[in-house]
Amino acid sequence: MSDTLTSAGQLSGTRTISIAHSPDSDDAFMFYGLATNKIRVPGFKFTHTLCDIETLNKRAMDEAFFDITAVSFHAYPYIQENYTLMSCGGSVGEGYGPMVVSSRPMTTDDLKKIKIAVPGTMTTAYLALKIFNPEIETEVVPFDQIIPEIQAGRFEAGLIIHEGQLTYATSGLRKVIDLGVWWREQTGLVLPLGGNAVRRSLGAETLHTVTQALRDSIQHGLDNREQGLEYAMQFARDLDVNLANRFVSMYVNERTLSYGADGQEAIRRLLALGHERGIIPIAPKVDFVD
């Protein structure tokens, strides 16, 4: 899909806000209201760029490229000087999350003996895996190629994100560990995976305005679920309507409107633990725009 332009009107003084998110059904559902002009903000227009999350992580670190960008929480400490986090728009695993799957029966101890395909070293899935066991050896593979690479025999196991969490069994693969389940057992908290970061230089008033615009867009999708799902289906790789609805429900819900105090604590705990374990070299400083 080419970049989508939405606008509150080509008025003099209109401020353009660039948004980037991944081409996934849950992100598409969140931004449905803004991308289809159902949500308008006087004085602002929004441009939408779709890109895989690991590329967005790197762009945010290298250039502060977009005004609003989806970002893995693992990447946030690297961009925290230029970006703050929106208090809405996050993907949170409520006792579920990224998982390691394999082509044969395997225990978690077996994972130390093989190389695991991972979707990127800046993904939160990778951070959670390394917190789980820092000895695991990994190799980066595009997220949508991990299951095919396992099926082809080039890897015995892989760390899957996005829709693969629902489709791995139909591909003949087995679950070794669900990191969202493990994280909840360890901490009692949800597993925060990704959020939306916004450039601090926009200024306090604009930060609040665009954050509210995204919250309104999420609410519009939840209130108009059928239309939101129809829009999101064009990004639902290998999912039928029922599975797409299930996937969107996993990652776009009341938590997406607001992390809540425990959700914000989960983000801080995850990043602090990553720093303590030496996985994240930068001390995280997490703050939010309400």
Backbone bond lengths (Angstrom), bond angles and torsions (degrees), N, CA, C in turn:
res aa  C-N    CA-C-N  psi(-1)  N-CA   C-N-CA  omega(-1)  CA-C   N-CA-C  phi
1 M - - - 1.474 - - 1.515 108.90 -
2 S 1.303 116.69 137.52 1.455 119.58 177.34 1.515 109.74 -77.48
3 D 1.316 116.05 164.28 1.453 120.28 178.83 1.529 109.53 -54.81
4 T 1.308 115.11 139.93 1.451 121.43 -177.93 1.511 108.88 -105.10
5 L 1.300 116.85 134.61 1.458 121.18 179.12 1.515 109.06 -109.51
6 T 1.327 116.56 125.91 1.450 120.83 171.16 1.508 107.56 -118.48
7 S 1.311 116.81 153.86 1.452 118.70 -174.13 1.509 111.64 -150.05
8 A 1.315 115.50 142.96 1.462 120.16 172.51 1.528 110.62 -87.94
9 G 1.314 115.78 6.85 1.470 119.59 179.87 1.510 110.55 123.19
10 Q 1.299 117.08 136.95 1.453 121.27 -178.50 1.536 109.88 -80.70
11 L 1.314 115.70 66.96 1.457 121.06 -179.42 1.520 109.85 -94.66
12 S 1.319 116.02 151.45 1.450 118.47 176.19 1.518 108.41 -61.38
13 G 1.323 116.47 138.27 1.454 120.24 -178.61 1.519 113.35 85.47
14 T 1.328 118.43 1.19 1.461 120.83 177.10 1.523 109.70 -65.20
15 R 1.303 116.11 133.21 1.459 121.52 -178.17 1.528 109.82 -101.19
16 T 1.311 116.20 128.08 1.463 120.96 179.84 1.521 110.16 -89.60
17 I 1.321 116.36 130.37 1.460 123.27 177.91 1.523 107.81 -116.81
18 S 1.313 116.47 119.89 1.466 120.54 179.69 1.522 109.98 -88.64
19 I 1.330 115.29 130.92 1.467 123.00 -179.03 1.518 108.30 -120.36
20 A 1.316 116.60 137.95 1.464 121.49 175.20 1.525 108.83 -131.44
21 H 1.320 115.19 133.83 1.465 119.26 174.99 1.518 109.36 -149.55
22 S 1.297 116.21 170.83 1.461 120.13 -175.72 1.527 110.74 -80.71
23 P 1.328 118.18 152.99 1.464 122.03 -178.56 1.519 111.28 -82.64
24 D 1.313 116.12 62.83 1.452 122.63 -178.22 1.518 109.35 -120.78
25 S 1.317 116.00 156.47 1.460 119.24 -175.12 1.521 112.39 -64.89
26 D 1.331 118.36 -33.70 1.469 118.86 -179.43 1.528 111.26 -71.43
27 D 1.340 117.45 -43.05 1.462 119.77 176.90 1.529 110.51 -64.27
28 A 1.330 116.48 -42.07 1.462 119.99 179.71 1.524 110.45 -60.81
29 F 1.315 116.65 -39.37 1.464 120.96 179.45 1.528 110.55 -63.82
30 M 1.340 116.51 -41.64 1.469 120.67 179.11 1.522 111.45 -60.30
31 F 1.327 116.41 -42.85 1.460 121.60 -173.48 1.532 112.67 -93.43
32 Y 1.326 117.31 5.09 1.463 121.55 -177.67 1.524 111.57 -53.51
33 G 1.327 116.92 -47.67 1.461 120.34 -177.41 1.513 112.89 -60.53
34 L 1.329 117.24 -43.37 1.464 121.05 179.81 1.521 111.75 -73.99
35 A 1.337 116.46 -42.14 1.462 120.05 -174.37 1.521 112.59 -69.41
36 T 1.333 116.91 -25.38 1.461 120.14 -179.23 1.524 112.00 -103.51
37 N 1.336 115.66 9.39 1.467 120.82 175.96 1.530 113.26 69.01
38 K 1.341 116.52 16.78 1.466 119.15 174.34 1.527 110.04 -72.97
39 I 1.317 116.01 -30.71 1.462 122.18 175.74 1.523 107.56 -107.08
40 R 1.307 117.21 120.03 1.463 122.66 179.85 1.522 109.53 -118.94
41 V 1.305 115.65 145.03 1.463 121.21 178.63 1.523 107.35 -125.69
42 P 1.315 118.39 109.75 1.468 120.63 -179.60 1.527 111.50 -53.69
43 G 1.332 115.55 130.73 1.451 120.60 178.57 1.519 114.48 89.51
44 F 1.338 117.36 -2.28 1.463 120.61 -178.73 1.520 110.22 -131.60
45 K 1.319 115.31 146.54 1.455 121.12 165.28 1.525 107.31 -128.43
46 F 1.328 115.76 152.50 1.456 122.04 -173.28 1.523 109.84 -123.22
47 T 1.314 116.48 129.49 1.463 120.82 172.66 1.521 108.21 -104.99
48 H 1.333 116.83 142.85 1.467 122.17 -174.31 1.526 110.19 -118.67
49 T 1.309 116.84 125.15 1.456 123.04 174.64 1.519 108.55 -118.09
50 L 1.319 116.85 132.50 1.458 121.62 -179.33 1.521 109.68 -106.90
51 C 1.340 116.07 129.85 1.461 120.59 -175.11 1.521 108.37 -158.44
52 D 1.339 117.53 149.04 1.462 119.55 -179.23 1.527 110.77 -63.58
53 I 1.321 116.30 153.17 1.459 121.57 -168.24 1.523 112.56 -65.96
54 E 1.320 118.99 -35.84 1.457 118.99 -179.14 1.527 110.73 -66.79
55 T 1.335 117.57 -37.17 1.466 120.80 175.23 1.523 110.30 -64.71
56 L 1.328 117.53 -41.76 1.460 120.68 178.15 1.520 111.43 -62.92
57 N 1.340 116.94 -39.97 1.464 120.17 176.08 1.523 111.02 -56.42
58 K 1.316 115.87 -46.79 1.466 120.64 -176.50 1.531 111.59 -70.36
59 R 1.340 116.77 -38.65 1.462 118.84 178.43 1.523 110.85 -63.54
60 A 1.320 116.09 -41.11 1.465 119.72 179.94 1.520 110.78 -64.08
61 M 1.318 117.02 -36.84 1.465 121.04 179.95 1.524 111.27 -72.63
62 D 1.315 116.31 -36.90 1.460 120.15 -173.15 1.526 113.42 -82.89
63 E 1.346 116.36 -36.34 1.455 117.22 -166.12 1.519 116.06 -136.94
64 A 1.319 118.76 -4.68 1.473 119.66 -168.43 1.527 108.35 48.61
65 F 1.310 116.13 52.17 1.466 124.18 -163.62 1.529 112.77 -68.97
66 F 1.330 117.64 -41.76 1.457 121.42 -175.65 1.526 110.88 -113.60
67 D 1.347 115.70 155.13 1.463 119.43 176.24 1.523 111.03 -68.70
68 I 1.314 115.94 -43.95 1.460 122.49 176.12 1.518 107.23 -124.91
69 T 1.307 117.17 130.04 1.455 119.41 -179.85 1.513 110.97 -140.65
70 A 1.330 115.10 136.53 1.450 118.74 167.58 1.524 107.78 -64.28
71 V 1.322 116.35 142.33 1.453 120.23 -177.19 1.522 109.32 -150.17
72 S 1.313 116.57 142.93 1.455 120.36 170.69 1.519 108.52 -69.56
73 F 1.331 117.30 139.55 1.458 118.20 179.26 1.526 111.69 -60.15
74 H 1.331 116.89 -30.48 1.464 119.92 176.49 1.523 111.18 -56.70
75 A 1.322 117.40 -34.57 1.465 121.12 -176.64 1.522 112.45 -82.15
76 Y 1.327 117.55 -15.03 1.459 118.97 -171.11 1.531 114.61 -58.43
77 P 1.337 120.69 -43.98 1.470 118.71 -179.76 1.525 113.52 -55.93
78 Y 1.324 116.94 -28.25 1.462 120.75 -178.92 1.532 112.13 -74.51
79 I 1.322 117.40 -17.89 1.468 120.51 -176.98 1.526 111.84 -119.55
80 Q 1.326 117.64 6.12 1.461 121.01 -170.42 1.528 113.82 -65.53
81 E 1.307 118.63 -20.90 1.461 119.91 177.81 1.530 110.91 -71.78
82 N 1.325 116.44 -31.79 1.468 121.17 -177.49 1.526 113.68 -99.77
83 Y 1.327 117.16 -22.54 1.452 121.59 -175.16 1.523 111.17 -126.81
84 T 1.332 115.06 149.18 1.451 122.31 165.87 1.522 107.72 -115.20
85 L 1.313 117.99 168.59 1.456 121.91 -178.33 1.523 110.80 -97.40
86 M 1.319 115.96 137.43 1.451 119.60 168.71 1.531 108.59 -69.59
87 S 1.333 115.98 148.61 1.459 119.66 178.97 1.525 111.57 -83.05
88 C 1.324 116.91 2.66 1.463 122.17 177.46 1.522 108.69 -132.70
89 G 1.336 115.68 170.21 1.460 120.20 173.06 1.507 115.30 89.34
90 G 1.324 117.57 9.82 1.457 120.17 -177.62 1.517 112.94 -87.02
91 S 1.327 114.52 156.82 1.462 122.11 171.30 1.522 107.76 -105.97
92 V 1.327 115.66 120.69 1.460 121.75 -173.10 1.522 108.67 -129.69
93 G 1.333 116.39 133.20 1.455 121.07 177.81 1.516 111.37 -92.11
94 E 1.318 117.03 112.47 1.459 122.07 -179.60 1.531 109.34 -86.61
95 G 1.330 116.02 73.78 1.457 119.61 -177.35 1.515 112.89 82.45
96 Y 1.325 117.16 18.85 1.457 123.17 174.29 1.517 107.04 -151.97
97 G 1.327 116.35 166.25 1.454 118.48 -179.52 1.510 111.43 174.05
98 P 1.325 116.88 -159.43 1.464 120.50 177.17 1.516 110.49 -55.84
99 M 1.309 115.76 148.21 1.462 118.68 -178.34 1.518 111.12 -138.80
100 V 1.311 114.05 153.39 1.466 120.94 172.19 1.516 107.67 -92.92
101 V 1.320 115.80 126.50 1.459 121.19 177.71 1.522 108.86 -121.74
102 S 1.323 115.66 157.35 1.463 119.88 -175.34 1.516 111.03 -139.98
103 S 1.310 114.43 165.54 1.459 120.65 -178.89 1.523 111.77 -88.43
104 R 1.327 117.98 -8.09 1.466 122.45 179.77 1.526 108.92 -144.80
105 P 1.328 117.58 162.91 1.464 118.98 176.49 1.521 110.69 -56.26
106 M 1.323 116.97 135.09 1.452 120.65 -171.78 1.525 109.00 -155.39
107 T 1.326 116.73 144.43 1.460 121.57 174.61 1.525 109.07 -100.12
108 T 1.323 116.62 168.76 1.458 119.10 177.94 1.523 111.35 -65.66
109 D 1.309 117.84 -28.91 1.474 119.98 175.81 1.523 111.31 -65.05
110 D 1.331 117.29 -33.13 1.467 120.75 179.45 1.528 111.73 -64.09
111 L 1.339 116.99 -24.51 1.462 119.91 -176.56 1.527 112.05 -64.64
112 K 1.321 116.62 -23.73 1.473 120.20 179.04 1.527 112.39 -73.88
113 K 1.317 116.48 -11.21 1.466 120.81 -174.33 1.524 112.62 -100.98
114 I 1.330 116.97 -4.84 1.462 120.04 -175.17 1.533 109.77 -132.02
115 K 1.308 116.08 171.48 1.461 122.14 174.77 1.524 108.41 -98.84
116 I 1.329 115.90 131.56 1.458 121.63 -175.65 1.528 110.15 -107.02
117 A 1.318 116.71 133.14 1.473 121.55 174.76 1.522 108.78 -73.98
118 V 1.340 116.95 129.57 1.466 121.65 179.95 1.522 109.22 -127.53
119 P 1.340 117.68 153.65 1.464 120.56 -173.49 1.522 115.09 -83.59
120 G 1.334 117.83 5.25 1.461 120.81 179.47 1.513 110.07 146.24
121 T 1.315 116.72 143.72 1.462 120.22 -176.31 1.522 113.04 -79.69
122 M 1.333 117.90 -8.65 1.456 120.23 175.84 1.527 112.22 -100.20
123 T 1.309 118.14 -0.77 1.457 119.95 177.60 1.523 109.93 -72.48
124 T 1.322 115.69 152.41 1.459 119.82 176.25 1.515 110.45 -69.34
125 A 1.315 117.32 -28.46 1.464 120.43 175.31 1.529 110.17 -58.43
126 Y 1.326 116.92 -43.80 1.467 121.05 178.15 1.521 110.75 -63.91
127 L 1.340 117.37 -43.13 1.459 120.73 178.81 1.522 110.41 -59.28
128 A 1.339 117.01 -46.84 1.464 120.36 -179.90 1.520 111.07 -62.70
129 L 1.335 117.26 -38.56 1.461 120.52 178.67 1.522 111.03 -63.81
130 K 1.324 117.10 -42.35 1.455 121.01 -179.15 1.536 112.14 -70.95
131 I 1.339 116.82 -31.73 1.465 119.15 173.40 1.525 109.22 -67.81
132 F 1.320 116.31 -40.90 1.461 121.11 178.11 1.523 111.05 -59.43
133 N 1.334 116.60 -48.32 1.468 120.42 179.66 1.528 108.88 -155.50
134 P 1.328 117.73 103.29 1.469 120.31 -176.77 1.527 113.70 -69.23
135 E 1.345 117.64 -11.57 1.466 120.57 -177.56 1.523 112.90 -82.60
136 I 1.302 117.33 -12.36 1.463 120.18 -176.52 1.527 110.23 -65.73
137 E 1.326 115.59 132.01 1.466 121.87 179.43 1.524 108.93 -91.11
138 T 1.323 116.03 138.07 1.468 119.87 -174.49 1.518 111.78 -131.99
139 E 1.329 114.31 162.49 1.463 122.06 171.65 1.518 108.01 -142.42
140 V 1.333 116.54 134.90 1.464 120.64 -176.40 1.525 110.67 -77.46
141 V 1.330 114.53 131.29 1.459 123.70 177.02 1.533 106.70 -136.13
142 P 1.335 119.94 138.06 1.469 119.32 176.10 1.524 110.63 -49.83
143 F 1.330 116.15 137.58 1.464 120.25 -170.36 1.522 113.00 -56.20
144 D 1.338 117.69 -34.87 1.457 119.81 -176.84 1.527 112.88 -83.51
145 Q 1.343 116.49 -0.65 1.457 120.92 177.46 1.529 112.73 -107.21
146 I 1.330 117.27 -3.67 1.471 119.39 -175.52 1.525 111.36 -65.32
147 I 1.325 117.78 -48.51 1.468 119.13 179.40 1.531 111.15 -63.26
148 P 1.344 119.68 -46.44 1.471 118.87 175.80 1.527 113.70 -59.11
149 E 1.331 117.28 -36.20 1.465 120.33 179.50 1.535 111.15 -66.94
150 I 1.316 116.82 -36.79 1.470 119.79 176.13 1.530 109.49 -68.11
151 Q 1.319 116.24 -44.83 1.466 119.75 179.50 1.527 111.75 -60.31
152 A 1.333 116.02 -33.90 1.466 120.59 -179.10 1.529 112.38 -78.86
153 G 1.332 116.15 -6.82 1.463 120.12 177.53 1.509 114.92 86.48
154 R 1.337 117.75 8.26 1.464 119.32 -179.78 1.529 112.18 -80.92
155 F 1.332 116.26 -19.74 1.465 121.98 172.20 1.526 107.62 -138.01
156 E 1.329 114.88 149.49 1.463 118.68 176.25 1.520 111.43 -88.10
157 A 1.332 116.49 -20.45 1.462 120.01 -177.75 1.514 109.52 -152.84
158 G 1.324 115.20 158.79 1.456 120.02 179.15 1.518 110.89 -152.03
159 L 1.323 114.20 157.82 1.453 122.71 178.28 1.526 107.65 -98.26
160 I 1.328 117.26 115.11 1.456 120.02 -172.29 1.528 111.58 -109.56
161 I 1.332 113.68 144.43 1.460 122.15 178.13 1.522 107.72 -129.52
162 H 1.325 115.99 -179.73 1.465 122.24 176.81 1.541 111.05 56.35
163 E 1.318 116.79 -144.66 1.460 120.58 -170.73 1.523 113.93 -66.69
164 G 1.323 117.18 -18.44 1.459 120.10 178.11 1.508 113.10 -57.06
165 Q 1.333 116.61 -24.02 1.465 120.33 178.39 1.530 111.46 -63.08
166 L 1.333 116.83 -22.87 1.461 120.56 -179.99 1.521 113.17 -102.83
167 T 1.328 117.95 -16.67 1.464 120.29 -171.62 1.524 114.42 -111.86
168 Y 1.337 117.84 -5.28 1.475 119.24 -173.03 1.528 112.48 -59.69
169 A 1.338 117.62 -37.74 1.470 120.18 -176.80 1.522 111.12 -65.13
170 T 1.338 117.67 -38.04 1.458 120.41 178.71 1.530 111.18 -68.41
171 S 1.336 116.38 -15.36 1.469 120.89 176.40 1.527 111.16 -92.48
172 G 1.330 116.36 7.65 1.463 120.68 176.85 1.516 114.64 81.03
173 L 1.343 117.00 18.15 1.457 120.44 -177.54 1.527 110.92 -103.62
174 R 1.342 115.25 162.71 1.461 122.17 -176.39 1.524 110.05 -120.00
175 K 1.306 116.11 144.92 1.460 120.46 177.36 1.520 110.17 -80.25
176 V 1.341 115.69 130.42 1.460 121.21 174.45 1.525 109.88 -96.62
177 I 1.330 116.34 -47.77 1.461 120.87 177.12 1.523 110.10 -155.28
178 D 1.319 115.68 139.63 1.458 122.26 171.03 1.525 106.46 -99.95
179 L 1.323 116.42 114.99 1.466 120.19 -174.86 1.522 112.43 -69.87
180 G 1.322 117.72 -23.74 1.456 120.27 175.31 1.519 111.43 -68.64
181 V 1.331 116.49 -40.11 1.462 121.41 175.78 1.518 110.02 -64.33
182 W 1.336 115.85 -47.23 1.471 120.69 -179.65 1.529 111.04 -60.31
183 W 1.328 117.18 -43.94 1.468 120.93 -178.41 1.533 111.05 -62.56
184 R 1.330 116.51 -42.60 1.466 119.41 178.98 1.530 110.59 -64.97
185 E 1.322 117.46 -39.00 1.471 120.33 177.95 1.520 110.97 -63.08
186 Q 1.341 116.38 -36.01 1.460 121.06 -177.83 1.524 112.51 -78.31
187 T 1.320 117.88 -36.85 1.470 121.17 -168.97 1.522 114.50 -121.28
188 G 1.325 117.10 -19.26 1.454 120.01 -172.94 1.519 113.17 76.88
189 L 1.336 117.25 8.31 1.463 122.15 -174.97 1.524 111.75 -111.68
190 V 1.319 115.27 162.31 1.465 120.98 170.32 1.528 108.78 -68.90
191 L 1.327 115.90 160.26 1.466 120.51 176.58 1.525 108.51 -100.86
192 P 1.334 118.03 106.69 1.469 120.86 178.62 1.523 110.30 -78.09
193 L 1.306 117.16 127.74 1.462 120.92 -173.34 1.525 112.79 -106.43
194 G 1.318 116.64 -53.25 1.458 119.05 -179.06 1.508 111.12 -149.84
195 G 1.307 115.35 156.95 1.455 120.90 179.91 1.510 110.67 -142.82
196 N 1.308 114.94 -170.15 1.464 121.02 176.26 1.521 109.12 -115.03
197 A 1.321 115.20 124.25 1.457 121.82 178.86 1.526 108.67 -103.84
198 V 1.330 115.39 148.33 1.462 120.54 -176.21 1.528 109.14 -133.05
199 R 1.315 116.07 139.06 1.468 120.89 -174.14 1.519 111.55 -65.75
200 R 1.318 116.17 127.67 1.469 122.11 -179.33 1.525 111.80 -61.09
201 S 1.324 116.90 -31.75 1.461 120.53 -174.46 1.526 113.12 -68.36
202 L 1.345 118.17 -8.12 1.465 120.03 176.53 1.524 111.38 -65.86
203 G 1.326 116.38 -24.46 1.461 119.84 -179.75 1.516 111.72 95.61
204 A 1.330 116.03 153.16 1.465 121.88 -170.71 1.525 112.85 -57.86
205 E 1.325 117.38 -44.72 1.465 119.70 -176.34 1.523 111.30 -65.09
206 T 1.337 116.54 -45.22 1.458 119.94 179.75 1.522 111.27 -68.44
207 L 1.318 117.51 -37.17 1.470 120.47 176.52 1.526 109.98 -55.98
208 H 1.315 116.18 -45.83 1.465 119.82 -179.84 1.525 110.92 -66.86
209 T 1.335 117.20 -41.97 1.466 121.39 -177.11 1.520 111.85 -62.73
210 V 1.332 117.04 -46.88 1.470 119.29 -176.58 1.519 111.19 -73.70
211 T 1.332 117.33 -30.56 1.465 119.65 175.45 1.520 110.42 -65.33
212 Q 1.336 116.60 -42.58 1.460 119.97 177.33 1.524 110.85 -65.30
213 A 1.332 117.42 -34.66 1.465 120.76 178.20 1.526 110.63 -62.36
214 L 1.325 117.38 -42.17 1.459 119.59 178.27 1.523 110.25 -67.60
215 R 1.332 117.19 -41.46 1.470 119.12 178.31 1.534 110.32 -60.10
216 D 1.329 116.23 -40.75 1.464 120.19 177.83 1.534 111.06 -64.29
217 S 1.335 116.62 -37.25 1.462 120.81 179.07 1.529 110.71 -65.90
218 I 1.330 116.23 -42.83 1.473 120.14 177.72 1.526 110.18 -61.98
219 Q 1.327 115.90 -45.82 1.466 119.88 -179.60 1.530 110.67 -62.50
220 H 1.335 116.48 -38.56 1.464 119.67 178.81 1.525 110.66 -61.42
221 G 1.330 117.41 -42.37 1.458 120.36 177.57 1.523 111.89 -62.82
222 L 1.330 116.26 -43.83 1.466 120.15 179.82 1.534 111.04 -65.07
223 D 1.331 116.13 -35.88 1.460 120.20 -179.62 1.530 112.88 -78.33
224 N 1.324 116.70 -21.23 1.469 122.37 -178.68 1.528 108.14 -126.94
225 R 1.323 114.23 60.28 1.467 120.61 -168.03 1.532 112.80 -61.21
226 E 1.304 117.23 -42.44 1.460 119.47 -176.79 1.527 111.29 -61.62
227 Q 1.335 116.22 -46.61 1.468 119.72 179.22 1.531 111.12 -68.04
228 G 1.338 116.70 -38.57 1.457 120.35 178.06 1.512 111.88 -62.95
229 L 1.332 116.35 -40.56 1.467 120.19 178.73 1.521 111.33 -68.24
230 E 1.324 115.93 -38.95 1.464 119.29 177.74 1.530 110.51 -59.56
231 Y 1.327 116.54 -42.11 1.461 120.40 176.81 1.532 110.45 -65.85
232 A 1.343 116.98 -43.29 1.468 121.17 -175.85 1.521 112.64 -69.79
233 M 1.340 117.42 -24.10 1.464 120.32 -176.27 1.519 113.12 -60.33
234 Q 1.344 117.55 -27.05 1.463 118.97 179.68 1.525 111.64 -67.63
235 F 1.336 116.93 -12.94 1.462 121.13 178.89 1.529 112.01 -111.17
236 A 1.339 117.63 5.33 1.468 121.80 -173.67 1.522 109.75 -89.81
237 R 1.305 116.62 87.43 1.461 122.01 -178.08 1.531 110.67 -60.95
238 D 1.335 115.93 121.33 1.467 122.41 172.03 1.523 113.82 60.95
239 L 1.318 118.65 20.31 1.461 120.88 178.86 1.521 110.18 -113.90
240 D 1.345 115.49 138.55 1.452 118.36 168.95 1.522 108.19 -82.47
241 V 1.321 116.35 179.30 1.464 119.79 -174.68 1.523 111.44 -60.37
242 N 1.332 117.27 -41.52 1.462 120.11 -177.69 1.519 111.66 -64.75
243 L 1.341 116.67 -43.73 1.465 119.43 178.93 1.521 110.94 -68.92
244 A 1.321 117.38 -37.53 1.465 120.02 177.77 1.523 110.26 -62.93
245 N 1.317 116.63 -41.87 1.456 120.85 177.47 1.523 110.49 -61.41
246 R 1.319 116.18 -42.23 1.471 120.63 178.38 1.528 110.93 -63.62
247 F 1.333 116.11 -43.70 1.467 119.79 -178.76 1.522 111.14 -65.07
248 V 1.330 116.56 -45.04 1.460 120.37 178.31 1.525 110.07 -60.94
249 S 1.330 116.83 -40.87 1.469 120.08 178.97 1.519 111.92 -61.84
250 M 1.332 117.15 -32.51 1.463 121.05 179.71 1.522 111.27 -65.82
251 Y 1.332 116.52 -36.03 1.457 119.39 -169.29 1.530 115.04 -122.74
252 V 1.318 118.54 -0.03 1.467 120.99 171.56 1.523 107.09 -131.10
253 N 1.306 116.06 105.80 1.459 121.84 -174.34 1.534 108.24 -158.40
254 E 1.324 116.98 -160.49 1.464 119.71 -179.30 1.528 111.80 -59.89
255 R 1.324 117.16 -31.85 1.471 120.87 176.69 1.522 111.56 -63.55
256 T 1.313 116.68 -28.07 1.455 120.29 -178.59 1.523 110.79 -75.39
257 L 1.322 116.18 -29.20 1.465 120.05 175.12 1.521 111.03 -71.35
258 S 1.338 116.30 -33.86 1.465 121.78 178.56 1.518 108.79 -160.64
259 Y 1.337 116.20 131.59 1.461 119.30 179.70 1.528 111.90 -62.91
260 G 1.328 115.90 -30.88 1.449 119.64 -170.81 1.516 110.05 78.79
261 A 1.325 116.30 164.00 1.468 120.34 -177.45 1.520 111.38 -61.41
262 D 1.344 116.74 -40.12 1.467 118.74 -178.62 1.523 111.06 -71.83
263 G 1.345 117.28 -31.89 1.459 119.40 176.50 1.516 111.94 -67.19
264 Q 1.337 116.80 -41.51 1.461 120.09 175.82 1.515 111.03 -64.57
265 E 1.337 116.51 -37.62 1.461 119.92 176.93 1.525 110.69 -64.76
266 A 1.326 117.54 -36.54 1.460 120.97 178.68 1.527 111.04 -62.96
267 I 1.336 116.80 -40.92 1.467 120.41 177.81 1.530 109.85 -61.79
268 R 1.317 116.15 -48.37 1.467 120.05 -179.30 1.531 111.21 -62.49
269 R 1.334 116.53 -41.78 1.468 120.16 -178.44 1.526 111.10 -65.43
270 L 1.325 116.70 -43.42 1.458 120.66 -178.98 1.522 111.01 -61.67
271 L 1.331 116.61 -46.89 1.464 119.93 -177.64 1.524 111.52 -71.18
272 A 1.326 117.05 -37.20 1.459 119.66 177.65 1.526 110.28 -63.36
273 L 1.322 116.64 -41.08 1.462 120.09 179.26 1.524 110.69 -66.82
274 G 1.334 116.91 -39.69 1.457 119.96 176.40 1.517 111.71 -60.66
275 H 1.341 116.24 -37.41 1.469 120.50 177.80 1.524 111.02 -70.43
276 E 1.322 116.90 -43.54 1.467 120.72 179.79 1.524 111.63 -61.27
277 R 1.333 116.27 -35.07 1.472 120.67 -178.32 1.526 112.07 -83.34
278 G 1.315 117.88 -1.55 1.452 120.94 178.23 1.516 114.46 81.53
279 I 1.321 117.72 10.78 1.461 121.18 179.27 1.522 110.40 -80.62
280 I 1.341 116.02 -37.54 1.461 122.54 177.27 1.524 107.80 -108.98
281 P 1.320 118.75 114.78 1.471 120.54 -175.10 1.528 114.12 -75.81
282 I 1.342 117.00 -15.54 1.462 121.32 -175.76 1.522 109.05 -102.18
283 A 1.329 116.52 132.69 1.463 120.27 176.78 1.527 109.12 -65.87
284 P 1.345 118.25 120.87 1.469 119.66 -176.73 1.520 112.67 -73.84
285 K 1.338 114.25 140.55 1.477 121.69 174.59 1.531 105.69 -128.81
286 V 1.308 115.71 100.45 1.459 121.28 -171.72 1.515 110.55 -98.85
287 D 1.335 116.65 123.94 1.468 120.46 172.80 1.524 108.74 -138.01
288 F 1.336 115.56 163.72 1.454 121.23 -171.42 1.531 110.57 -132.96
289 V 1.343 114.67 149.63 1.453 121.70 169.68 1.523 107.83 -96.17
290 D 1.321 117.90 124.15 1.470 120.64 178.60 1.519 110.11 -87.63
